[in-house]
Amino acid sequence: MRLAGDGLLGHDLIPGEKGPQDACGVFGVWAPGEEVAKLSYFGLYALQHRGQESAGIATSDGSKILIYKDMGLVSQVFNEAALNTLVGHIAVGHCRYSTTGSSSWQNAQPTLGRTSSGTVALGHNGNLTNTAELMQLVHERYPQTDGELARGNTTDTAVLTALLTGDLDHTLEATALEVLPRLRGAFCLVFMDESTLYAARDPQGVRPLVLGRLERGWVVASETAALDIVGASFVREVEPGELIAIDENGLRTQRFAEVKRAGCVFEYVYLARPDTAIAGRGVHEARVEMGRKLAAEHPVEADLVIPTPESGTPAAIGYAQASGIPFGQGLVKNSYVGRTFIQPSQTIRQRGIKLKLNPLKEVIKGKRLIVVDDSIVRGNTQRALVSMLREAGAAEVHVRISSPPITWPCFYGIDFASRAELIATGLGVDEVRQSIGADSLGYLSEDGMIASTEQPRESLCTACFTGVYPIALPESQHLGKNLLEREPASNGCDPGPDADLEVVLDPASVREAVLASHGQVPIGDPGRQE
């Protein structure tokens, strides 16, 4: 089960039915006199929705770095005893969902590496698109590398950590300023050596990263909600293309690239917590506004508006407000299902959605329902939900989605299904409606979604909806979750894409029309790993 923005419930209401997966959450703190490990623990707890595979914290007391990490949720990895061993005044924390490299202990973060004058610990949220090129650079510069890569780490983060080794006459800060401009893709970094905390964000600002102030220090986190939980006041966003350094001399900042804003619109739709603000826009209010616009674009006569908990709740509230149709809770969620390692029996699997949702029959029976959710991926969840509501006595079931159809993969830190699995790739709206069994189906328009964020269109990445990628992509053989885990080809040539990497192209005329409407030229679809 994937935890949603509220930390409770996500798309995967059916056992084994994976919804959109976030990349990672990062947290950094520089605060002499504070229990920085515990601050990091609670910061990561607030960011748990961004990654549930592994968690880790590294601390420094000014002379040495300690690290503790393991597989599992933040609350499973750490206890009081573990946190008490992590002493110091600087900390870097990370919770992971894998987008490059498998889910394994070796790939847990923060990563550790040597530098010219000490050690670096690094946490990364995002996904680099030029990992193969960077790996070649590592081989050229450090052919005898003995760091994370030599110990079996297969992530783009390990490659970046190796590049921060630097030369004897370079500080970590100087090395970072040389390496960061070489990175392509989405990256929000928190890293540290024995004496300094650093934070950096890609020039497009694809993923959120914010700076906060404590009474006795500073905090950097993926979302403003993590600042709230540790009592830090929001100062500002880390700017795209900015490197921040914090040490005993205070905070200093340098720019390593020009700003080319392309913030992920799906953060507003689904990924971020509703109590987070991105680029000055509250996520909850953006989602409520998406619901209002959805009601204007796709009205229907009905008796009750209900959400798919929890992801559809803000948009359902907005839909009810704009339509005048009452909002109701027609589905009861089990907030305590959590991650289970017990496989359900076949009988329970067939009724799997009821492990996490159950209908209120007395509310639903005989009613014309509008069911609001944020997105449709494969369609299996919506199909099961519509069926369940009809069994509970619903007279009609009208599905409304507070985003456009998802038809393209993400290479910047969200793990969607492959293009072949995305239901909207091959089917029109009415065909999707028939597939899920709804009486009607309406998606929010791209214009409505963007307007709800209150951000300029040119400052957002909408690639998963449009196929327009703001950061250039390499050839398909240089992409894929298992890029660094493939066996080299016997002839010494590039081993090619992952075995399950698919290339599924739209008809050229349709593809070119989409791109032309955005004033861009086609770059092809390099495919996506499962």
URPERA-V821250 format. One record per residue. N is the residue number from 1. RES is the residue in three letters. PHI is phi in radians with two decimals (999 if undefined). OMEGA is omega in radians with two decimals (NA if undefined). Layout:
n:N res:RES phi:PHI omega:OMEGA
n:N res:RES phi:PHI omega:OMEGA
This chain:
n:1 res:MET phi:999 omega:3.08
n:2 res:ARG phi:-1.69 omega:3.10
n:3 res:LEU phi:-1.25 omega:-3.13
n:4 res:ALA phi:-1.58 omega:-3.09
n:5 res:GLY phi:-1.04 omega:3.10
n:6 res:ASP phi:-1.62 omega:3.13
n:7 res:GLY phi:1.39 omega:-3.04
n:8 res:LEU phi:-2.03 omega:-2.91
n:9 res:LEU phi:-2.50 omega:-3.11
n:10 res:GLY phi:-2.18 omega:-3.10
n:11 res:HIS phi:-1.13 omega:-2.95
n:12 res:ASP phi:-1.38 omega:-3.14
n:13 res:LEU phi:-1.38 omega:3.10
n:14 res:ILE phi:-1.82 omega:3.12
n:15 res:PRO phi:-0.91 omega:3.12
n:16 res:GLY phi:1.47 omega:-3.13
n:17 res:GLU phi:-1.66 omega:-3.04
n:18 res:LYS phi:-1.43 omega:3.06
n:19 res:GLY phi:-1.61 omega:3.09
n:20 res:PRO phi:-1.03 omega:-3.13
n:21 res:GLN phi:-1.91 omega:3.10
n:22 res:ASP phi:-1.31 omega:3.14
n:23 res:ALA phi:-1.52 omega:-3.06
n:24 res:CYS phi:-2.84 omega:2.99
n:25 res:GLY phi:-2.08 omega:3.12
n:26 res:VAL phi:-2.16 omega:-3.11
n:27 res:PHE phi:-2.60 omega:3.08
n:28 res:GLY phi:-2.42 omega:-3.14
n:29 res:VAL phi:-2.52 omega:3.00
n:30 res:TRP phi:-2.19 omega:-3.01
n:31 res:ALA phi:-2.76 omega:3.08
n:32 res:PRO phi:-1.00 omega:3.13
n:33 res:GLY phi:1.54 omega:3.12
n:34 res:GLU phi:-1.82 omega:3.04
n:35 res:GLU phi:-1.47 omega:-2.96
n:36 res:VAL phi:-1.17 omega:3.12
n:37 res:ALA phi:-1.14 omega:3.14
n:38 res:LYS phi:-1.25 omega:3.04
n:39 res:LEU phi:-1.06 omega:3.13
n:40 res:SER phi:-1.14 omega:3.11
n:41 res:TYR phi:-1.00 omega:-3.11
n:42 res:PHE phi:-1.26 omega:3.04
n:43 res:GLY phi:-1.11 omega:3.10
n:44 res:LEU phi:-1.18 omega:3.10
n:45 res:TYR phi:-1.04 omega:3.11
n:46 res:ALA phi:-1.24 omega:-3.11
n:47 res:LEU phi:-1.82 omega:-3.05
n:48 res:GLN phi:-1.00 omega:-3.13
n:49 res:HIS phi:-1.11 omega:-3.08
n:50 res:ARG phi:-1.51 omega:3.13
n:51 res:GLY phi:-3.09 omega:-3.05
n:52 res:GLN phi:-2.19 omega:-3.09
n:53 res:GLU phi:-1.53 omega:3.14
n:54 res:SER phi:-2.69 omega:3.13
n:55 res:ALA phi:-2.61 omega:3.13
n:56 res:GLY phi:-2.80 omega:3.08
n:57 res:ILE phi:-2.40 omega:3.00
n:58 res:ALA phi:-2.09 omega:3.12
n:59 res:THR phi:-2.29 omega:3.07
n:60 res:SER phi:-2.40 omega:3.07
n:61 res:ASP phi:-1.79 omega:-3.13
n:62 res:GLY phi:1.79 omega:-3.13
n:63 res:SER phi:-2.20 omega:3.13
n:64 res:LYS phi:-2.56 omega:3.13
n:65 res:ILE phi:-1.88 omega:3.05
n:66 res:LEU phi:-1.98 omega:-3.13
n:67 res:ILE phi:-2.47 omega:3.08
n:68 res:TYR phi:-2.44 omega:3.13
n:69 res:LYS phi:-2.65 omega:3.14
n:70 res:ASP phi:-2.86 omega:3.08
n:71 res:MET phi:-1.37 omega:3.08
n:72 res:GLY phi:2.08 omega:3.11
n:73 res:LEU phi:-1.29 omega:-3.13
n:74 res:VAL phi:-0.95 omega:-3.11
n:75 res:SER phi:-1.22 omega:3.10
n:76 res:GLN phi:-1.49 omega:-3.07
n:77 res:VAL phi:-1.36 omega:-2.99
n:78 res:PHE phi:-1.91 omega:2.94
n:79 res:ASN phi:-2.37 omega:-3.08
n:80 res:GLU phi:-1.01 omega:-3.10
n:81 res:ALA phi:-1.11 omega:-3.14
n:82 res:ALA phi:-1.11 omega:-3.12
n:83 res:LEU phi:-1.14 omega:-3.13
n:84 res:ASN phi:-1.19 omega:3.10
n:85 res:THR phi:-1.38 omega:-3.09
n:86 res:LEU phi:-1.56 omega:-3.07
n:87 res:VAL phi:-1.62 omega:3.10
n:88 res:GLY phi:2.42 omega:3.14
n:89 res:HIS phi:-2.12 omega:3.07
n:90 res:ILE phi:-2.21 omega:3.10
n:91 res:ALA phi:-2.55 omega:3.02
n:92 res:VAL phi:-2.26 omega:-3.13
n:93 res:GLY phi:-2.17 omega:-3.06
n:94 res:HIS phi:-2.69 omega:2.92
n:95 res:CYS phi:-2.17 omega:-2.87
n:96 res:ARG phi:-2.07 omega:2.74
n:97 res:TYR phi:-2.12 omega:-2.99
n:98 res:SER phi:-1.40 omega:2.98
n:99 res:THR phi:-2.10 omega:2.91
n:100 res:THR phi:-2.32 omega:-3.07
n:101 res:GLY phi:1.60 omega:-3.08
n:102 res:SER phi:-1.19 omega:3.10
n:103 res:SER phi:-1.47 omega:-3.09
n:104 res:SER phi:-2.63 omega:-3.13
n:105 res:TRP phi:-1.08 omega:-3.12
n:106 res:GLN phi:-1.03 omega:-3.08
n:107 res:ASN phi:-1.68 omega:3.09
n:108 res:ALA phi:-1.15 omega:-3.12
n:109 res:GLN phi:-2.15 omega:0.13
n:110 res:PRO phi:-1.19 omega:3.03
n:111 res:THR phi:-1.50 omega:3.09
n:112 res:LEU phi:-2.07 omega:3.08
n:113 res:GLY phi:-2.70 omega:3.10
n:114 res:ARG phi:-1.55 omega:3.04
n:115 res:THR phi:-2.17 omega:-3.13
n:116 res:SER phi:-1.10 omega:-3.06
n:117 res:SER phi:-2.21 omega:-3.12
n:118 res:GLY phi:3.00 omega:-3.04
n:119 res:THR phi:-2.32 omega:3.03
n:120 res:VAL phi:-2.14 omega:2.99
n:121 res:ALA phi:-2.06 omega:-2.96
n:122 res:LEU phi:-2.40 omega:3.00
n:123 res:GLY phi:-2.11 omega:-2.99
n:124 res:HIS phi:-2.33 omega:2.98
n:125 res:ASN phi:-2.04 omega:3.13
n:126 res:GLY phi:2.40 omega:-3.13
n:127 res:ASN phi:-2.75 omega:3.12
n:128 res:LEU phi:-1.42 omega:-3.13
n:129 res:THR phi:-1.77 omega:3.12
n:130 res:ASN phi:-2.00 omega:-3.11
n:131 res:THR phi:-1.03 omega:-3.13
n:132 res:ALA phi:-1.06 omega:3.12
n:133 res:GLU phi:-1.13 omega:-3.14
n:134 res:LEU phi:-1.19 omega:3.10
n:135 res:MET phi:-1.11 omega:3.08
n:136 res:GLN phi:-1.09 omega:3.11
n:137 res:LEU phi:-1.14 omega:3.07
n:138 res:VAL phi:-1.05 omega:-3.13
n:139 res:HIS phi:-1.06 omega:-3.13
n:140 res:GLU phi:-1.24 omega:-3.04
n:141 res:ARG phi:-1.47 omega:-3.03
n:142 res:TYR phi:-2.31 omega:-3.07
n:143 res:PRO phi:-1.10 omega:-3.14
n:144 res:GLN phi:-1.83 omega:-3.09
n:145 res:THR phi:-0.97 omega:-3.12
n:146 res:ASP phi:-2.17 omega:-3.05
n:147 res:GLY phi:-1.59 omega:-3.08
n:148 res:GLU phi:-1.00 omega:-3.12
n:149 res:LEU phi:-1.08 omega:3.13
n:150 res:ALA phi:-1.21 omega:-3.12
n:151 res:ARG phi:-1.65 omega:3.02
n:152 res:GLY phi:1.74 omega:3.08
n:153 res:ASN phi:-1.28 omega:-3.07
n:154 res:THR phi:-2.07 omega:-3.11
n:155 res:THR phi:-1.88 omega:3.02
n:156 res:ASP phi:-1.13 omega:3.10
n:157 res:THR phi:-1.12 omega:3.11
n:158 res:ALA phi:-1.14 omega:3.09
n:159 res:VAL phi:-1.10 omega:3.12
n:160 res:LEU phi:-1.10 omega:3.13
n:161 res:THR phi:-1.05 omega:3.12
n:162 res:ALA phi:-1.10 omega:-3.14
n:163 res:LEU phi:-1.19 omega:3.13
n:164 res:LEU phi:-1.42 omega:3.09
n:165 res:THR phi:-0.96 omega:3.06
n:166 res:GLY phi:1.28 omega:3.11
n:167 res:ASP phi:-1.78 omega:-3.07
n:168 res:LEU phi:-1.06 omega:-3.10
n:169 res:ASP phi:-1.67 omega:3.13
n:170 res:HIS phi:-2.05 omega:2.97
n:171 res:THR phi:-1.34 omega:3.08
n:172 res:LEU phi:-1.05 omega:3.14
n:173 res:GLU phi:-1.10 omega:3.12
n:174 res:ALA phi:-1.15 omega:3.11
n:175 res:THR phi:-1.11 omega:3.13
n:176 res:ALA phi:-1.06 omega:-3.13
n:177 res:LEU phi:-1.18 omega:3.06
n:178 res:GLU phi:-1.47 omega:-3.06
n:179 res:VAL phi:-1.44 omega:-3.02
n:180 res:LEU phi:-0.96 omega:3.12
n:181 res:PRO phi:-1.12 omega:3.14
n:182 res:ARG phi:-1.45 omega:-3.06
n:183 res:LEU phi:-1.39 omega:3.05
n:184 res:ARG phi:-2.19 omega:-3.12
n:185 res:GLY phi:1.91 omega:-3.11
n:186 res:ALA phi:-1.82 omega:3.06
n:187 res:PHE phi:-2.66 omega:2.89
n:188 res:CYS phi:-2.08 omega:-3.03
n:189 res:LEU phi:-2.05 omega:2.83
n:190 res:VAL phi:-2.15 omega:3.13
n:191 res:PHE phi:-2.61 omega:-3.08
n:192 res:MET phi:-2.68 omega:2.84
n:193 res:ASP phi:-1.90 omega:-3.05
n:194 res:GLU phi:-1.14 omega:-3.01
n:195 res:SER phi:-2.19 omega:-2.97
n:196 res:THR phi:-2.40 omega:3.02
n:197 res:LEU phi:-1.74 omega:3.13
n:198 res:TYR phi:-2.15 omega:3.02
n:199 res:ALA phi:-2.50 omega:3.14
n:200 res:ALA phi:-2.56 omega:-3.10
n:201 res:ARG phi:-2.40 omega:-3.09
n:202 res:ASP phi:-1.09 omega:-3.06
n:203 res:PRO phi:-1.08 omega:3.13
n:204 res:GLN phi:-1.52 omega:-3.10
n:205 res:GLY phi:1.06 omega:-3.05
n:206 res:VAL phi:-1.04 omega:3.13
n:207 res:ARG phi:-1.77 omega:-3.12
n:208 res:PRO phi:-1.32 omega:3.04
n:209 res:LEU phi:-2.70 omega:-3.01
n:210 res:VAL phi:-2.24 omega:3.13
n:211 res:LEU phi:-1.96 omega:3.13
n:212 res:GLY phi:-2.27 omega:-3.09
n:213 res:ARG phi:-2.07 omega:2.95
n:214 res:LEU phi:-1.73 omega:3.12
n:215 res:GLU phi:-1.03 omega:-3.11
n:216 res:ARG phi:-2.11 omega:3.13
n:217 res:GLY phi:2.97 omega:-3.05
n:218 res:TRP phi:-2.28 omega:3.11
n:219 res:VAL phi:-2.35 omega:2.99
n:220 res:VAL phi:-2.16 omega:-3.08
n:221 res:ALA phi:-2.62 omega:3.13
n:222 res:SER phi:-1.15 omega:-3.08
n:223 res:GLU phi:-2.43 omega:-3.14
n:224 res:THR phi:-1.12 omega:3.13
n:225 res:ALA phi:-1.06 omega:3.12
n:226 res:ALA phi:-1.24 omega:3.04
n:227 res:LEU phi:-1.15 omega:-3.10
n:228 res:ASP phi:-1.03 omega:-3.01
n:229 res:ILE phi:-1.21 omega:3.14
n:230 res:VAL phi:-1.76 omega:3.08
n:231 res:GLY phi:1.35 omega:3.10
n:232 res:ALA phi:-1.65 omega:3.10
n:233 res:SER phi:-1.57 omega:3.13
n:234 res:PHE phi:-1.18 omega:3.10
n:235 res:VAL phi:-1.78 omega:3.13
n:236 res:ARG phi:-3.03 omega:2.97
n:237 res:GLU phi:-1.34 omega:2.88
n:238 res:VAL phi:-1.20 omega:-3.04
n:239 res:GLU phi:-1.26 omega:3.00
n:240 res:PRO phi:-0.99 omega:3.14
n:241 res:GLY phi:1.32 omega:-3.09
n:242 res:GLU phi:-1.97 omega:2.97
n:243 res:LEU phi:-1.98 omega:3.11
n:244 res:ILE phi:-1.90 omega:3.04
n:245 res:ALA phi:-2.19 omega:-3.12
n:246 res:ILE phi:-2.28 omega:3.09
n:247 res:ASP phi:-2.59 omega:-3.08
n:248 res:GLU phi:-1.10 omega:3.12
n:249 res:ASN phi:-1.60 omega:3.11
n:250 res:GLY phi:1.89 omega:-3.11
n:251 res:LEU phi:-1.86 omega:3.05
n:252 res:ARG phi:-2.33 omega:-3.05
n:253 res:THR phi:-2.42 omega:3.09
n:254 res:GLN phi:-2.42 omega:3.10
n:255 res:ARG phi:-1.78 omega:3.14
n:256 res:PHE phi:-1.91 omega:3.12
n:257 res:ALA phi:-2.80 omega:3.08
n:258 res:GLU phi:-1.25 omega:3.13
n:259 res:VAL phi:-1.29 omega:3.05
n:260 res:LYS phi:-2.38 omega:-2.92
n:261 res:ARG phi:-0.98 omega:3.04
n:262 res:ALA phi:-2.71 omega:-3.12
n:263 res:GLY phi:-1.16 omega:-3.08
n:264 res:CYS phi:-1.18 omega:3.14
n:265 res:VAL phi:-1.21 omega:-3.11
n:266 res:PHE phi:-1.24 omega:2.99
n:267 res:GLU phi:-1.07 omega:3.11
n:268 res:TYR phi:-1.24 omega:-3.08
n:269 res:VAL phi:-1.20 omega:-2.94
n:270 res:TYR phi:-2.60 omega:-2.87
n:271 res:LEU phi:-1.18 omega:-3.03
n:272 res:ALA phi:-1.31 omega:3.04
n:273 res:ARG phi:-1.11 omega:3.14
n:274 res:PRO phi:-1.15 omega:-3.14
n:275 res:ASP phi:-1.60 omega:3.07
n:276 res:THR phi:-1.74 omega:3.00
n:277 res:ALA phi:-2.03 omega:3.11
n:278 res:ILE phi:-2.20 omega:-3.12
n:279 res:ALA phi:0.93 omega:3.09
n:280 res:GLY phi:1.44 omega:-3.11
n:281 res:ARG phi:-1.89 omega:3.09
n:282 res:GLY phi:-1.13 omega:-3.08
n:283 res:VAL phi:-1.12 omega:-3.14
n:284 res:HIS phi:-1.04 omega:-3.12
n:285 res:GLU phi:-1.14 omega:3.08
n:286 res:ALA phi:-1.07 omega:-3.13
n:287 res:ARG phi:-1.23 omega:3.06
n:288 res:VAL phi:-1.10 omega:3.13
n:289 res:GLU phi:-1.15 omega:3.06
n:290 res:MET phi:-1.04 omega:3.08
n:291 res:GLY phi:-1.14 omega:3.11
n:292 res:ARG phi:-1.08 omega:-3.13
n:293 res:LYS phi:-1.18 omega:3.09
n:294 res:LEU phi:-1.08 omega:3.11
n:295 res:ALA phi:-1.13 omega:3.12
n:296 res:ALA phi:-1.21 omega:-3.09
n:297 res:GLU phi:-1.39 omega:-3.05
n:298 res:HIS phi:-2.37 omega:3.11
n:299 res:PRO phi:-1.27 omega:3.07
n:300 res:VAL phi:-2.79 omega:3.08
n:301 res:GLU phi:-1.30 omega:-3.11
n:302 res:ALA phi:-2.77 omega:-3.10
n:303 res:ASP phi:-1.82 omega:-3.01
n:304 res:LEU phi:-2.69 omega:3.02
n:305 res:VAL phi:-1.83 omega:3.10
n:306 res:ILE phi:-2.22 omega:3.10
n:307 res:PRO phi:-1.62 omega:2.81
n:308 res:THR phi:-1.51 omega:-3.07
n:309 res:PRO phi:-1.13 omega:-0.20
n:310 res:GLU phi:-1.71 omega:-2.96
n:311 res:SER phi:-1.14 omega:-3.09
n:312 res:GLY phi:-1.69 omega:-2.98
n:313 res:THR phi:-1.13 omega:-3.12
n:314 res:PRO phi:-1.03 omega:-3.14
n:315 res:ALA phi:-1.16 omega:3.10
n:316 res:ALA phi:-1.14 omega:3.07
n:317 res:ILE phi:-1.06 omega:3.12
n:318 res:GLY phi:-1.12 omega:3.12
n:319 res:TYR phi:-1.09 omega:3.14
n:320 res:ALA phi:-1.12 omega:3.13
n:321 res:GLN phi:-1.04 omega:-3.06
n:322 res:ALA phi:-1.32 omega:-3.06
n:323 res:SER phi:-1.57 omega:-3.06
n:324 res:GLY phi:1.37 omega:3.09
n:325 res:ILE phi:-1.49 omega:-3.06
n:326 res:PRO phi:-1.03 omega:3.03
n:327 res:PHE phi:-1.58 omega:3.13
n:328 res:GLY phi:-2.56 omega:3.06
n:329 res:GLN phi:-1.74 omega:-3.14
n:330 res:GLY phi:-1.63 omega:-3.11
n:331 res:LEU phi:-2.27 omega:3.10
n:332 res:VAL phi:-1.80 omega:-3.14
n:333 res:LYS phi:-1.73 omega:2.98
n:334 res:ASN phi:-1.66 omega:-3.07
n:335 res:SER phi:-1.35 omega:-2.99
n:336 res:TYR phi:-1.99 omega:3.11
n:337 res:VAL phi:-1.14 omega:3.08
n:338 res:GLY phi:1.01 omega:3.09
n:339 res:ARG phi:-1.44 omega:3.12
n:340 res:THR phi:-2.02 omega:3.07
n:341 res:PHE phi:-1.80 omega:3.09
n:342 res:ILE phi:-1.73 omega:3.13
n:343 res:GLN phi:-1.31 omega:3.12
n:344 res:PRO phi:-1.16 omega:3.08
n:345 res:SER phi:-1.15 omega:-3.13
n:346 res:GLN phi:-1.03 omega:3.14
n:347 res:THR phi:-1.07 omega:-3.13
n:348 res:ILE phi:-1.25 omega:-3.14
n:349 res:ARG phi:-1.07 omega:3.13
n:350 res:GLN phi:-1.13 omega:3.09
n:351 res:ARG phi:-1.88 omega:-2.91
n:352 res:GLY phi:-0.96 omega:-3.08
n:353 res:ILE phi:-1.07 omega:-3.11
n:354 res:LYS phi:-1.34 omega:2.97
n:355 res:LEU phi:-1.11 omega:-3.01
n:356 res:LYS phi:-2.11 omega:3.10
n:357 res:LEU phi:-2.38 omega:3.05
n:358 res:ASN phi:-2.45 omega:-3.07
n:359 res:PRO phi:-1.37 omega:2.98
n:360 res:LEU phi:-1.56 omega:-2.99
n:361 res:LYS phi:-1.05 omega:-3.11
n:362 res:GLU phi:-1.19 omega:3.09
n:363 res:VAL phi:-1.44 omega:-2.99
n:364 res:ILE phi:-1.51 omega:-2.96
n:365 res:LYS phi:-0.97 omega:3.09
n:366 res:GLY phi:1.37 omega:-3.06
n:367 res:LYS phi:-1.66 omega:2.95
n:368 res:ARG phi:-1.57 omega:-2.99
n:369 res:LEU phi:-1.83 omega:2.90
n:370 res:ILE phi:-1.94 omega:-3.12
n:371 res:VAL phi:-1.82 omega:-3.05
n:372 res:VAL phi:-1.89 omega:3.02
n:373 res:ASP phi:-2.38 omega:-3.06
n:374 res:ASP phi:-1.48 omega:-3.10
n:375 res:SER phi:-2.86 omega:3.00
n:376 res:ILE phi:-2.10 omega:3.13
n:377 res:VAL phi:-1.79 omega:3.09
n:378 res:ARG phi:-1.54 omega:-3.12
n:379 res:GLY phi:1.71 omega:-3.09
n:380 res:ASN phi:-1.12 omega:-3.14
n:381 res:THR phi:-1.13 omega:-3.14
n:382 res:GLN phi:-1.11 omega:3.12
n:383 res:ARG phi:-1.07 omega:3.13
n:384 res:ALA phi:-1.16 omega:-3.12
n:385 res:LEU phi:-1.18 omega:3.11
n:386 res:VAL phi:-1.06 omega:3.12
n:387 res:SER phi:-1.06 omega:-3.13
n:388 res:MET phi:-1.12 omega:-3.14
n:389 res:LEU phi:-1.17 omega:3.09
n:390 res:ARG phi:-1.14 omega:3.09
n:391 res:GLU phi:-1.07 omega:3.14
n:392 res:ALA phi:-1.41 omega:3.04
n:393 res:GLY phi:1.85 omega:3.12
n:394 res:ALA phi:-1.07 omega:3.13
n:395 res:ALA phi:-1.32 omega:3.10
n:396 res:GLU phi:-2.50 omega:3.07
n:397 res:VAL phi:-2.28 omega:3.14
n:398 res:HIS phi:-1.91 omega:-3.09
n:399 res:VAL phi:-1.69 omega:3.10
n:400 res:ARG phi:-2.23 omega:-3.04
n:401 res:ILE phi:-2.04 omega:-3.01
n:402 res:SER phi:-1.53 omega:3.01
n:403 res:SER phi:-2.73 omega:3.08
n:404 res:PRO phi:-1.26 omega:3.07
n:405 res:PRO phi:-1.08 omega:3.07
n:406 res:ILE phi:-1.48 omega:-3.06
n:407 res:THR phi:-2.25 omega:-3.08
n:408 res:TRP phi:-2.33 omega:3.12
n:409 res:PRO phi:-1.31 omega:3.06
n:410 res:CYS phi:-1.86 omega:3.09
n:411 res:PHE phi:-1.98 omega:-3.04
n:412 res:TYR phi:-2.05 omega:2.99
n:413 res:GLY phi:2.05 omega:2.99
n:414 res:ILE phi:-2.02 omega:3.14
n:415 res:ASP phi:-1.78 omega:3.04
n:416 res:PHE phi:-1.46 omega:2.91
n:417 res:ALA phi:-1.15 omega:3.08
n:418 res:SER phi:-1.21 omega:3.14
n:419 res:ARG phi:-1.03 omega:-3.13
n:420 res:ALA phi:-1.12 omega:-3.11
n:421 res:GLU phi:-1.59 omega:-3.14
n:422 res:LEU phi:-1.20 omega:-2.99
n:423 res:ILE phi:-1.09 omega:-3.08
n:424 res:ALA phi:-1.36 omega:3.12
n:425 res:THR phi:-1.11 omega:-3.05
n:426 res:GLY phi:-1.85 omega:-3.07
n:427 res:LEU phi:-2.14 omega:3.00
n:428 res:GLY phi:-1.36 omega:-3.07
n:429 res:VAL phi:-1.04 omega:-3.12
n:430 res:ASP phi:-1.20 omega:3.08
n:431 res:GLU phi:-1.18 omega:3.06
n:432 res:VAL phi:-1.13 omega:3.12
n:433 res:ARG phi:-0.99 omega:3.13
n:434 res:GLN phi:-1.09 omega:-3.09
n:435 res:SER phi:-1.12 omega:-3.12
n:436 res:ILE phi:-1.56 omega:3.06
n:437 res:GLY phi:1.44 omega:-3.12
n:438 res:ALA phi:-1.47 omega:3.07
n:439 res:ASP phi:-1.30 omega:3.02
n:440 res:SER phi:-2.70 omega:-3.13
n:441 res:LEU phi:-2.49 omega:3.09
n:442 res:GLY phi:-2.42 omega:3.08
n:443 res:TYR phi:-1.79 omega:2.98
n:444 res:LEU phi:-1.16 omega:3.13
n:445 res:SER phi:-1.27 omega:3.07
n:446 res:GLU phi:-1.05 omega:3.12
n:447 res:ASP phi:-1.07 omega:3.14
n:448 res:GLY phi:-1.13 omega:3.12
n:449 res:MET phi:-1.10 omega:-3.09
n:450 res:ILE phi:-1.12 omega:3.13
n:451 res:ALA phi:-1.05 omega:-3.11
n:452 res:SER phi:-1.18 omega:3.14
n:453 res:THR phi:-1.36 omega:-3.07
n:454 res:GLU phi:1.06 omega:3.07
n:455 res:GLN phi:-1.94 omega:3.07
n:456 res:PRO phi:-1.09 omega:3.13
n:457 res:ARG phi:-0.93 omega:-3.07
n:458 res:GLU phi:-1.24 omega:3.12
n:459 res:SER phi:-1.74 omega:-3.07
n:460 res:LEU phi:-2.12 omega:2.96
n:461 res:CYS phi:-1.67 omega:3.12
n:462 res:THR phi:-2.11 omega:-2.98
n:463 res:ALA phi:-1.02 omega:-3.09
n:464 res:CYS phi:-1.20 omega:3.09
n:465 res:PHE phi:-1.74 omega:-2.99
n:466 res:THR phi:-2.00 omega:-3.03
n:467 res:GLY phi:1.36 omega:3.11
n:468 res:VAL phi:-1.70 omega:-3.05
n:469 res:TYR phi:-1.68 omega:-3.06
n:470 res:PRO phi:-1.28 omega:3.10
n:471 res:ILE phi:-2.01 omega:-3.06
n:472 res:ALA phi:-0.98 omega:-3.11
n:473 res:LEU phi:-1.88 omega:3.09
n:474 res:PRO phi:-1.40 omega:3.08
n:475 res:GLU phi:-1.12 omega:-3.02
n:476 res:SER phi:-1.02 omega:-3.12
n:477 res:GLN phi:-1.21 omega:3.11
n:478 res:HIS phi:-1.81 omega:3.09
n:479 res:LEU phi:-2.13 omega:3.08
n:480 res:GLY phi:2.20 omega:-3.10
n:481 res:LYS phi:-1.03 omega:-3.07
n:482 res:ASN phi:-1.78 omega:-3.08
n:483 res:LEU phi:-0.91 omega:-3.06
n:484 res:LEU phi:-1.61 omega:-3.13
n:485 res:GLU phi:-1.96 omega:-3.13
n:486 res:ARG phi:-1.35 omega:3.03
n:487 res:GLU phi:-1.30 omega:3.08
n:488 res:PRO phi:-1.06 omega:3.11
n:489 res:ALA phi:-1.14 omega:-3.09
n:490 res:SER phi:-1.11 omega:-3.14
n:491 res:ASN phi:-1.55 omega:3.10
n:492 res:GLY phi:1.46 omega:3.14
n:493 res:CYS phi:-1.44 omega:3.10
n:494 res:ASP phi:-0.99 omega:-3.09
n:495 res:PRO phi:-1.23 omega:3.13
n:496 res:GLY phi:1.47 omega:-3.06
n:497 res:PRO phi:-1.24 omega:3.05
n:498 res:ASP phi:-0.94 omega:-3.09
n:499 res:ALA phi:-1.00 omega:-3.08
n:500 res:ASP phi:-1.82 omega:3.10
n:501 res:LEU phi:-1.34 omega:-3.07
n:502 res:GLU phi:-1.92 omega:3.02
n:503 res:VAL phi:-1.98 omega:-3.11
n:504 res:VAL phi:-2.15 omega:-3.05
n:505 res:LEU phi:-1.72 omega:2.94
n:506 res:ASP phi:-1.24 omega:2.97
n:507 res:PRO phi:-0.91 omega:-3.02
n:508 res:ALA phi:-0.97 omega:-3.08
n:509 res:SER phi:-1.13 omega:3.13
n:510 res:VAL phi:-1.19 omega:-3.13
n:511 res:ARG phi:-1.01 omega:-3.10
n:512 res:GLU phi:-1.17 omega:3.12
n:513 res:ALA phi:-1.15 omega:3.12
n:514 res:VAL phi:-1.09 omega:-3.11
n:515 res:LEU phi:-1.16 omega:-3.14
n:516 res:ALA phi:-1.08 omega:3.14
n:517 res:SER phi:-1.15 omega:3.11
n:518 res:HIS phi:-1.86 omega:3.11
n:519 res:GLY phi:1.21 omega:-3.10
n:520 res:GLN phi:-2.18 omega:3.14
n:521 res:VAL phi:-1.84 omega:-3.11
n:522 res:PRO phi:-1.12 omega:3.03
n:523 res:ILE phi:-2.11 omega:-3.13
n:524 res:GLY phi:1.45 omega:3.09
n:525 res:ASP phi:-2.01 omega:-3.09
n:526 res:PRO phi:-1.31 omega:3.07
n:527 res:GLY phi:1.49 omega:-3.05
n:528 res:ARG phi:-2.75 omega:3.05
n:529 res:GLN phi:-1.23 omega:3.07
n:530 res:GLU phi:-1.15 omega:NA
